[in-house]
Structures are given as C-alpha cells and as structure tokens.
Amino acid sequence: MRFAVMQVWDSYKIGMFANVMKYSMFKTFANKYKTNVRRIKDRFFQGGNFTVEYQTKSGNKQAMFCNKGFKRKLDAMSAEVSLLAAVSEIRQVQQLEKPRQTGTV
C-alpha cells in the first residue's frame, strides 16, 4: 500500500514542478519583452495552450507547452526506481554520521 501512496505523491510533485517551470517561463518571456506576465499570457495563449510561433527555412512552426498534466500510473516500470531516492538519502545520512577525524599532529 505504501508504494501506491508514493506514486500519487510523485505525480503530485512532478505537477508542482511543472507549474513552477511554467510560471518561470512566463516571467522570462515578460522580462524579455519588457512587459508583465498577464500581457504575455494574452499574447501567447491560443485555445488554452501556451503557444510560441517561430520561423524555420521550411516555414512557420508552433511549439506548445505541455498542458496534459501528469496522471498517476498504477503499474511501476521497475520497483527499483522509487528506491533510488531512499538509497541516496540513507547514504547522505551515513556520511553525516561518520565521526569527524581531526588532524592533530
């Protein structure tokens, strides 16, 4: 049961990270065009998606910011994936707990 709760929490954290990245992008565009985030949203949102048009040799193209969200997956690809963070955390704690050696001569 604990594994299922971790999956929900992981998709939540990824979603929160995506929000931070999206608003960081809005602020970067606002700074580049010397305006505010509201005007950037008005300018670049098309049909509810943040869309940037750009030119290439073959013509105009569009790039959209991912707007699908991050759904929870019920089956893990590998059980080891979720354990990697825990192993890393344990190693960090072990390094902190090592007695400090003083170099007295």
N, C-alpha and C positions, 0 to 999 in steps of 0.2 A: 504493500500500500504506500509505503514511503516513496518508492520510485515514481508512482503516478503523481504524487504531490510535487515532486521535484520537476517533473515535466511541465506541469501547469506553471510553476514558478519560473522556469526557464523561459517559456514563451512570453510570460509577462515581462520579464527583464529585457528580452530582445525587443519587445514592443516599446518599452520605455526608452531604450537606447535609440531606436529608430525615430521616436519623437524628438529626442534631443538633437539628433543629427539633422532632422528635417528643419527644425527651427534655427539651428546653426546655419544651415544653407540659406534660409530666408534672410537672416541677419547679414550674411556675407554678400548676398545679392544687393541688399539695401545699402550696405556700405559702398559697394562697387558703383552703384548708380546714384549715390548720394541722396537717398530718399528713406522712407520708413518701410517697415515690414508690411503694413496694410496696403500700401501702394504696390509693392512687389507682388503681393497675392492677387490684387486686382489685375495686374498686368500679365502675369504668367499662368493663372489658373484658367484652364479650358475644360468645361464639362466636369468640374470637380476634381481634376487632376492637375498637379503642378507640371506644366509642360514648357520646355525650352526649345525654341526653333533655332536651327543653325544651318549654315550653308556648307555644302561639300562640292566637289567637282561634278558630281552626278546630279546635283540639285539640292533643294531644301529637304531637311530631315527634322524629326522631332524626337526629343528624349523626354520620357515621363518618369517622375519619381514614383517608386513602388508604393502603391496605395492599397494593396490587398490584405495587409495585416499578417500576423504570424499565428496560425492555428496550431493548437495542441495536437501532437501526434501520439496516438495510443501505443504504437509499437516502436520501441527504440531500435536504431540501426545496430547498436552494439552496447552492451551493458558497461563496457569499459569507458565509454565516452563520458558518462556522468561521474565516474570515479576519478578521472584525471584531476579535476579541481580539488577534490578531497585529498588526494595523494600529495599534491603540490602544497596544500595548506599544512599538512602534517609535517612535511619536510621543513617548511619555514619555521614552524613551532619548535621542531627538534634543534634547528640551528640556533634559535634564540635561547634555548635552554642549556646549551653547552656551557660549561664553566669557562669563564674568561681566563686566559693564561697571561700572566704578567711577565714581562721580560726583565726581571731583576737579575743583575749580574753581580 
